[in-house]
Structure formats: structure tokens, C-alpha cells
Amino acid sequence: MKIAVLSDIHGNLPALEAVSADIALWSPDKVIVNGDTVNRGPLSGACLRYVLQRRDSVGWVLLRGNHEEYLLECARPDFPTSGPDFELNRFAYWAYQRLNGQVGQLAHLPTRFTWVAPDGREIRVVHAAMNSNRTGLYEELTDDELIERIIPAPAVFVTAHTHQAFVRQVQGTLVVNTGSVGSPFDRDWRPSYGRFTWDAISGWHATVERVLYDRSAIEEDYVSSGFLAEGGPLAQLMLVELRRSGGLIFRWASRYQEAVLDGSISLEESVHRILLDEDVRPFVGAPGWDI
């Protein structure tokens, strides 16, 4: 049995196409898209249509992540369309508007894939943790912390969400974070996905694969799609995250989100301040803001 798992595409179509081509060469029995196909990037609609077509034509399994849920929230009648709360979610609302009526399909996506091998050893795929698709599994967690987040622990637990890939054996469970296709945060810009194999002699094995793609294409998509100009200031941070292969939204939120919500600082000014950080400045510039 061969299973490929990819996740956290986040509207990056060039990266998705490169990973899909690599998966096709490996020729797995199953392909699982483990959530966050959409949002946080410029081509959510195109990426959703891509994976839906693969689902319908070759049987890809699509799961729901937290960003699918964010876009579903945009469809609620009480979703704010002005004010500070809206500005913080402008990028998501922008993506929601470009799904061309397909947002309803996101609600029907399952949150888990399970396959039990003939020897009884289960592989389980969820976007984040068992208790929540917003609880990340990080390599630096203790064994007890990891086990707590995956109980009941299967033979293989496959996660994503954090954009940081790792493979780790924990108390009899092979825990694998497949990283991110669209925006890795582990200082390696190459899209990653997981390969999982089972055979009767040696059981389960897993590797994380990295794929090359043309990053200039996704930068062009940030501009040509309108995302950079219309997605709000946080879209600027997302482009810089892509360039530096490291997250910034959490840094911004911990420093400034509360102040933006209470009106103490504008969202644009708060993002400017993050972009001035010494470790961020080398990644700032056209087509985004030039600080």
C-alpha cells in the first residue's frame, strides 16, 4: 500500500502542480489532501477546483482544515463586513469571494481519513490534532504532549497545520507532520508532502519529500490575482512568510492584534512594524511593500 499526503496548499497553484506531478510519478494507491487547500494565498479558487477535479477523476480524498472553516465563516449572515474585525479577516473574505459559489462544498469535507492495514495497524490522517484542527503538533513537544494530542494513538498519525515537517517515533506511534505545499515554515522553501508505505514484512514506513518549483510564478500570482492589493495588510505578511519560509502572523498577533482591535494602532502600521524587524527586512520589497 502506498499513500501520499499533502496539505496546507493555501492557494499556491504552482506549488500544488509541482507536488501533484511528483506524486503522479510515485504512483500511490491513495492521495489524501489533508486540509487548508484554500485561503492565505492568491489562488484559492483555482486550487480548490484542481483538487476537486482530482477527487472526481482519480479518487483523491479531500479533508477539511481550519482554513476551510474560516471561509465557511465568511458565508455566515452575521460575518462582519466592516470595522476592525473585518480588516483582520479581509484576506479570508477576499478568498471566499473567489470560490465562485463552491464554498458550500467545503462544509461536506470530512475531517479524518483512516486505513487499517491487514495486520491491524492503522494509519490516521487529520489536519492538526484529535481534539481540534487548530492544535498544532510540533517536533519539540514532549512524547507525553504528542500522545495527548493524538489519542487514541494509531500505528501512524499524520498531521499538518504547522507548516513544519518532521518524522518521529513516539511510544509505538509513527508521528509525521507532512509540512506545507504552499508556504513552508521550516526554513526550507521547497513544498513538502508525505509518502507512506505498508507491506506485510516490514509494516509502515514514512518519508517527507521536497519538490522544486518556480517561486517567481507565485509572486506574480500575488499581484495578478489582486490578492496583494486587495487582501489587506496581512497579505503583505503572507508574501514575506513565503519568501523567508517562516511564519510571521503569530508574531504579529502576539504583539499587535489586541491593539488593532481596540483602535490603538492601525492594522497597516502594525504590519509595517513587523516588516522592520531585523530578521524580516531582508525579505521585504517589490512586489510587496518596500520598507
VOGU-3710 file (C-alpha; in Angstrom, 3 decimals, decimal comma):
1> mkiavlsdih> 0,000/0,000/0,000  1,270/3,454/-0,941  -0,407/6,611/0,375  0,597/10,198/-0,444  -0,492/13,004/1,886  -0,236/16,694/1,004  -1,646/19,666/2,853  -1,598/23,409/3,508  -1,675/24,394/-0,152  -3,066/27,812/0,734
11> gnlpaleavs> -3,862/28,990/-2,760  -0,380/28,308/-4,181  -1,199/26,704/-7,523  2,375/26,484/-8,920  3,493/24,555/-5,833  0,415/22,318/-5,965  1,048/21,467/-9,603  4,687/20,592/-8,884  3,795/18,348/-5,949  0,988/16,714/-7,908
21> adialwspdk> 3,403/15,872/-10,724  5,861/14,326/-8,258  3,090/12,287/-6,656  1,961/11,039/-10,067  5,483/9,747/-10,773  5,449/7,834/-7,464  2,006/6,379/-8,356  0,414/5,832/-4,927  -2,745/3,835/-4,257  -4,311/6,764/-2,373
31> vivngdtvnr> -3,770/10,520/-2,308  -5,036/12,473/0,716  -5,295/16,278/0,741  -5,112/16,983/4,463  -6,852/20,360/4,696  -6,081/24,036/4,083  -6,282/23,908/0,318  -7,701/27,431/0,416  -7,021/30,849/1,972  -3,777/32,586/2,940
41> gplsgaclry> -2,679/32,761/-0,679  -3,703/34,195/-4,056  -5,375/31,323/-5,942  -7,795/29,620/-3,557  -10,471/29,128/-6,202  -8,076/27,585/-8,707  -6,547/25,270/-6,092  -9,957/24,131/-4,877  -11,071/23,381/-8,428  -7,808/21,493/-9,020
51> vlqrrdsvgw> -8,224/19,136/-6,051  -11,948/18,681/-6,661  -11,182/17,625/-10,226  -8,610/15,122/-8,938  -11,135/13,833/-6,413  -13,728/13,261/-9,103  -11,364/11,868/-11,753  -8,803/9,782/-9,840  -10,206/9,456/-6,332  -8,188/11,915/-4,270
61> vllrgnheey> -9,550/12,174/-0,712  -10,085/15,755/0,470  -10,162/16,674/4,162  -11,236/19,883/5,877  -8,742/22,094/7,695  -9,129/25,221/9,762  -8,868/27,492/6,716  -11,772/25,773/5,025  -13,684/26,579/8,191  -12,554/30,219/8,061
71> llecarpdfp> -14,055/30,578/4,594  -17,258/28,890/5,731  -17,461/31,516/8,476  -17,266/34,210/5,783  -20,534/32,840/4,361  -22,439/33,345/7,612  -25,033/36,144/7,525  -23,540/37,722/10,672  -19,991/37,864/9,282  -18,766/41,473/9,733
81> tsgpdfelnr> -18,128/43,391/6,516  -16,614/46,484/8,109  -14,677/47,544/11,188  -11,524/46,140/12,808  -12,771/42,529/12,884  -13,387/42,643/9,153  -9,984/44,176/8,436  -8,292/41,312/10,271  -10,214/38,874/8,074  -10,165/40,800/4,806
91> faywayqrln> -7,776/38,288/3,220  -10,170/35,428/4,035  -13,192/37,305/2,739  -11,261/38,060/-0,445  -10,577/34,337/-0,910  -14,186/33,432/-0,088  -15,449/35,757/-2,817  -13,307/33,956/-5,376  -14,619/30,461/-4,779  -17,383/31,164/-7,292
101> gqvgqlahlp> -20,136/29,620/-5,199  -18,156/26,488/-4,276  -17,761/27,360/-0,610  -20,645/25,045/0,281  -18,557/22,057/-0,801  -16,109/22,789/1,987  -18,738/22,054/4,637  -19,115/18,484/3,391  -15,433/17,589/3,548  -14,571/15,018/6,225
111> trftwvapdg> -12,033/15,785/8,937  -10,322/12,399/9,087  -9,035/9,589/6,877  -8,294/6,146/8,289  -6,986/2,965/6,711  -6,306/-0,219/8,656  -3,646/-2,496/7,202  -4,198/-6,270/7,018  -2,025/-6,652/10,137  -4,415/-4,343/12,055
121> reirvvhaam> -2,091/-1,322/12,200  -3,979/1,892/11,472  -2,839/4,994/9,627  -4,884/8,051/10,575  -4,755/11,419/8,810  -6,135/14,592/10,395  -5,292/18,211/9,722  -3,961/19,013/13,213  -4,787/17,168/16,465  -7,582/14,853/17,546
131> nsnrtglyee> -9,222/17,472/19,755  -9,050/20,365/17,278  -7,939/21,174/13,746  -6,232/24,261/15,192  -3,984/22,477/17,704  -0,538/22,015/16,188  1,863/19,122/16,610  5,453/20,365/16,779  8,657/18,342/16,806  9,820/19,974/20,047
141> ltddelieri> 6,815/18,718/22,054  7,499/16,035/24,629  6,389/12,462/23,999  3,583/12,865/26,527  2,392/16,111/24,907  2,307/14,500/21,488  0,489/11,396/22,672  -2,096/13,536/24,455  -2,922/15,222/21,159  -3,336/12,023/19,115
151> ipapavfvta> -5,142/9,626/21,468  -6,315/7,018/20,801  -2,881/6,627/19,240  -2,750/4,639/15,967  0,297/2,986/14,422  0,786/6,028/12,171  -0,561/9,503/12,888  -0,321/12,016/10,039  -0,774/15,703/10,737  -0,030/19,090/9,134
161> hthqafvrqv> -1,232/22,609/10,105  2,061/23,973/11,492  3,848/24,092/8,091  6,814/22,390/9,794  7,638/18,868/8,667  9,027/16,109/10,884  9,008/12,332/11,331  9,189/10,993/14,883  8,591/7,680/16,662  6,622/8,222/19,877
171> qgtlvvntgs> 5,669/5,371/22,204  4,905/2,942/19,397  3,328/5,514/17,076  4,985/6,951/13,988  4,033/10,650/14,075  4,520/12,507/10,805  3,905/16,156/10,068  3,980/16,471/6,276  4,663/20,215/6,347  3,183/22,534/3,743
181> vgspfdrdwr> 2,824/22,620/-0,018  2,030/26,303/-0,271  4,117/28,051/2,405  6,635/26,010/4,440  7,701/27,479/7,783  10,719/25,248/8,495  13,354/27,359/6,680  13,171/25,148/3,588  11,193/26,889/0,851  10,532/23,696/-1,127
191> psygrftwda> 6,979/22,308/-0,912  6,750/19,101/1,101  4,433/16,099/1,224  4,424/12,687/2,870  4,914/9,228/1,388  3,609/6,296/3,430  4,113/2,645/2,549  2,953/-0,578/4,154  3,956/-4,153/3,396  3,358/-7,399/5,226
201> isgwhatver> 7,031/-7,923/6,061  8,158/-4,568/7,444  4,895/-2,741/8,213  4,670/1,051/7,920  7,367/3,419/6,686  7,203/7,176/6,072  9,286/9,865/4,409  8,786/13,580/3,794  9,557/14,563/0,213  10,595/18,015/-1,047
211> vlydrsaiee> 9,840/19,342/-4,522  11,278/22,201/-6,556  9,033/24,762/-8,249  9,199/28,233/-9,773  8,670/30,595/-6,850  8,615/33,608/-9,158  5,300/32,311/-10,509  3,554/32,506/-7,139  4,909/36,019/-6,544  3,401/37,017/-9,876
221> dyvssgflae> 0,109/35,419/-8,789  0,075/37,594/-5,657  -0,035/40,613/-7,975  -2,080/39,422/-10,967  -4,834/37,918/-8,806  -5,309/41,165/-6,874  -4,598/39,456/-3,550  -1,655/41,675/-2,632  -3,551/44,885/-3,378  -6,981/43,858/-2,106
231> ggplaqlmlv> -6,376/41,264/0,619  -5,404/43,817/3,255  -2,104/44,389/5,088  -1,878/40,813/6,367  -1,482/39,674/2,750  1,843/41,522/2,819  2,970/39,376/5,758  1,883/36,203/3,975  4,067/37,027/0,987  7,052/37,647/3,273
241> elrrsgglif> 6,328/34,388/5,136  6,527/32,617/1,782  9,888/34,222/0,990  11,517/33,542/4,353  9,959/30,077/4,847  8,951/31,135/8,319  5,773/32,299/9,994  5,007/35,883/10,974  1,270/36,011/11,636  1,663/34,627/15,159
251> rwasryqeav> 4,380/37,205/15,874  2,115/39,964/14,621  -0,902/38,684/16,591  1,021/38,382/19,871  2,273/41,961/19,576  -0,484/43,896/17,901  -3,804/42,110/17,409  -5,358/43,379/20,636  -4,176/46,933/19,935  -5,580/46,835/16,402
261> ldgsislees> -8,941/45,628/17,675  -9,181/48,389/20,282  -8,094/51,053/17,812  -4,749/51,869/19,434  -2,879/51,251/16,182  -3,912/50,731/12,585  -3,514/47,314/11,005  -1,287/48,783/8,290  1,048/50,427/10,812  1,278/47,251/12,891
271> vhrilldedv> 2,296/45,245/9,816  4,861/47,893/8,879  6,434/47,458/12,307  6,774/43,698/11,842  8,381/44,236/8,458  11,002/46,433/10,130  12,222/43,571/12,350  15,857/42,800/11,686  15,235/39,204/10,656  12,366/40,207/8,351
281> rpfvgapgwd> 13,782/43,197/6,475  15,898/41,123/4,039  12,713/39,559/2,670  10,742/42,795/2,181  10,320/44,518/-1,169  8,573/44,526/-4,513  6,065/43,336/-5,477  5,067/43,899/-1,849  5,720/46,956/0,286  9,178/48,447/0,071
291> i> 10,080/49,487/3,634
//
